Amino acid sequence: FEVEPFIRDRRLKVILPQTPPTPVQFAAVYPHKKLQDPKVRLLLDFMAERCQRLIKDILAGK
């Protein structure tokens, strides 16, 4: 996420394309399901899908 803009505008160059990046843990703290506002669940689902798609696109060079 941090270097992707620099790779796109060619200020940085990928030198080991076959070597995947180190996995990164992504966490969210939220209330128990019984106390959870549906908007929180919607945001978590959106963030999970969006982050997965962005990572896949970046690794594919898009």
C-alpha positions in Angstrom: 0.0 0.0 0.0 2.8 2.4 0.9 5.0 2.0 -2.2 2.3 1.2 -4.9 2.1 4.8 -6.1 5.8 5.0 -6.5 5.9 1.8 -8.5 3.1 3.1 -10.7 4.8 6.3 -11.6 8.2 4.5 -11.9 10.0 6.2 -9.1 10.5 2.7 -7.7 11.2 -0.4 -9.7 10.2 -4.0 -8.9 13.4 -6.1 -8.7 12.1 -9.5 -7.5 8.6 -9.9 -9.1 8.5 -13.7 -8.2 9.0 -13.0 -4.5 5.7 -12.2 -2.8 5.5 -9.5 -0.1 5.5 -10.6 3.5 2.0 -11.2 4.7 0.6 -8.3 6.8 -2.0 -8.7 9.5 -5.0 -6.4 9.3 -7.3 -6.2 12.4 -10.5 -4.4 13.4 -11.8 -4.1 17.0 -15.6 -4.0 17.1 -18.5 -4.9 19.5 -19.9 -8.4 20.0 -22.5 -9.4 17.3 -25.3 -8.9 19.8 -24.3 -5.2 20.3 -23.1 -4.6 16.8 -24.7 -1.9 14.6 -25.4 -3.3 11.1 -23.4 -0.4 9.7 -20.3 -1.8 11.5 -20.7 -5.2 9.8 -21.2 -3.5 6.5 -18.0 -1.5 6.9 -16.0 -4.6 7.9 -17.3 -6.6 4.9 -16.5 -3.6 2.6 -13.0 -3.2 4.0 -12.2 -6.9 3.8 -13.3 -7.1 0.1 -11.7 -3.8 -0.8 -8.3 -4.6 0.8 -8.3 -8.1 -0.8 -9.0 -6.6 -4.2 -6.4 -3.9 -3.9 -3.7 -6.3 -2.9 -4.6 -8.6 -5.8 -4.5 -5.7 -8.2 -1.2 -4.4 -6.9 0.4 -7.8 -7.2 -1.0 -8.2 -10.7 0.6 -4.9 -11.7 -2.7 -3.1 -12.3 
